[in-house]
């Protein structure tokens, strides 16, 4: 191993550790959630923004998907967020 003779890349400390940004987990009113869907056959995309992740916004997004795809099956891949499997959904 040879000693480094050039400065480290940005975001790396001189001793070789990655410098991480401070995480800000504040949930202020400026937070926006984005829902998105893609129809691979022709590349059509559906996107929607919302002020929160709840069942009402998720149902509105699903309605947008259904309106854009009136015939045929729709496959939805989600995580286990409670609004994705609530009684209303």
DATALIN-V846527 format. One record per pair of residues at least 4 apart in sequence whose C-alpha atoms are under 8 Angstrom apart, sorted by the first residue. I is the first residue (numbers start at 1). J is the second residue. Records with the same first field share a line. If there is no record, write none. Layout:
I: J, J
This chain:
7: 14
8: 12, 13, 14, 16
11: 18, 19, 20
12: 16, 17, 18, 19
13: 17, 18, 19
27: 31
29: 51
31: 51, 52
32: 49, 50, 51, 52
33: 49, 50, 51, 52, 53
34: 47, 48, 49, 50
35: 47, 48, 49, 50, 58, 61
36: 45, 46, 47, 48
37: 45, 46, 47, 65
38: 43, 44, 45, 46
39: 43, 44, 45
40: 44
46: 64, 65, 68
47: 61
48: 61
50: 57
52: 57
53: 57, 58, 83
54: 58, 83
55: 59, 83, 84, 86, 88, 89
56: 60
57: 61
58: 62, 83, 84, 89
59: 63, 88, 89
60: 64
61: 65
62: 66
63: 67
64: 68
65: 69
66: 70, 74
69: 74
78: 84
79: 84
80: 84, 85
81: 85
82: 86
83: 89
84: 89
85: 89
